[in-house]
């Protein structure tokens, strides 16, 4: 089954262009770049949902954030993950990208909880023998997490994201990520 949607790269470029053009004069300058390790969960955990058992793609995610105000950022994410060790599949790859509005709530002096909501696109590629199949989807995406300041330029960040939610076999995609955020 193939769902027609914007590819993750097209979605990311469009959202980046729109947010840069929408930045108000006088908004705080600056931003951040983050690199995270991610573990994806596909489906809702029900063995009858059609998802191959044992698929657990792991990979990385790159995030770029632009400061809009003291309490809000615009954040762009792009990531890849793979599961090469599954008995049923020779290879399973996932590419994802999203654009979000991110809000913060302080927790103590050096930490902040955050929530983010926006849009994401996800592409799956399965290889079984000589057969490659791909599936793409896009839609509303959201998540929440915690960041803790390590120094003036670095934060430790952890979050949970729902990248995709829907009705077909691989439509629900969740990720848990942890990484390092650098302010520039």
N, C-alpha and C positions, 0 to 999 in steps of 0.2 A: 504494500500500500504506500502511495506517495501523496503527501499533503503539500499542495502548492503554497509557498510562503516566501517572504523575503529571506534571503540567505543571511547568516550571521554577520558577514562582512558588510553587506549593503545596509543592514539595519544599524550597525555600529557607526558607519560613516554618516548616514542620514541624521542620526541622533546627535552626533558630535557637532555637525554643522549647525543644526538647529539650536543647540544649547550655547554655542559660541556666539551666534548672532543675537541670542536673547539676553546675554549678560548685560545687566544694567551698569551704566557708568557709576563709579563710586563703590561698586561691590568690592569686597576684599580681594586683593590680588593673591595669587598663590595657588598651590594645589599639591597633589601628592601622587605618588606612584607606588603600587603595592604588588608583591609577588606572594602567591598563596599556594599551598598544597591542598588538593580537593579530593573528596571521595563522594561519588555519586550513588544515589539509590534510584532504581528504575521501578515504576509501578508502585502499587500500594502495599506490597508485601504479601498479597494473596497469591498462593501457588496456582490458582486457576485463572489468573489475569492474562496469561499468554506470554509473559516475560520469561525468557530462558532462565532456568534456575542457576544460581551461582554467578550471574553476571554482576560484577562490582567494579565499574570503571574508576580508575584513579588517575589523577594527573595534576595539572597546574592551571592557575588562573592569573591573569595580569589585570590590574585595576588602575584606572586613571581617574583622579578626582579633581574637580574644579570648585573652589570656594565661592558660594553665592552670597552667604551672610555668615554670621557667627554660628548659627544653629543649623544651616542647611548647605549641602553640597549637591552637585550633579556628579554622578559617578558612572563610568563606562567600564564594562567588564568583557573580557574575552578569555576563553579557556578551551583546553583540550584534555581528553582523558581516554584511556584505553584499558581493555581487559584482554590480554593475550593468553591467559592461563585457563580459560574455560574449556571444559570437556566437550560441550556441544558445538562450540564455534571455534574457528581458527583465529578469528580476530573480531573485536568489537570496538569501534571508535565513536567518540562523541565530541562534537565541536559545539560551543555555545557562545553567545554574545548578548549583552543587554545594556540598556541605558536606564538610569534610576535617579530619582530625587531621594536624598538621604538626609534624615533628621536625627539630631543628637539630643540626649538628656544626660547631664552630668551625674556620675555616681562617685562620690568622694572627690578628692583633689586631683587624682591622676587618671581617672577612668571615665568612660562614657558608654552608655548603652545607645544603640542606634536601631532605627527601622528604615527600610528602604522599599520603594515601590516603583515599578516602571514596566518596561516591555523587554522581552527576550526572544531570541530565536535559537533553536536547537536542531542539530543534524546528527542522525545516527547512521553508521555504516556497519553492516554485519557481513562477515565473510565466512562461508561454510563451503569448504572444497573450492571449486572454481566459480562459485556463485557469490556475487556481491549484490547486496540490496541496500538501498538508502531510504531514509524517511526524514522529513523535515517538518517542523512545526514552529509556530510563534504565538505569542499572546502575552497576557498580563503576568507579571512576575513580582515576587515580594520576598522579604527576608528580614532577619533581625540578628543582632550580634552585640559584641562587647569589644572595646578597644582600651588598651592600657598604655600610657606613656612610658617609654623606656628612657628617652632622652629628649632634648629639644627637637631633634629631627626624626626620631624613630618611634613608632608605636607597634605593639603586638596586637593583632586583630584576629578574632574568631567569629564565625557567623554560620547561620543556617539559611539556605535559600531555596525557594520553590521556583525553579526556572520555567516549568511548563506543567500545565494541569489540563486534562481533557479526558476523552472517552475511549480512545483506542489503546492498543496494548502497551505502547511505550510512551504514552502521553504524559504521565506524571514523572517529573524529573526533579529530585531534591538533591542538594549538595551540602556537605559540612566542610568548611574550609578553615585553615589557620595559616597566618602568614605575617610578614613584616611590611610595614608601611613607612615610606620615606617622604618627608615634606620637602618641597623645593620652593 
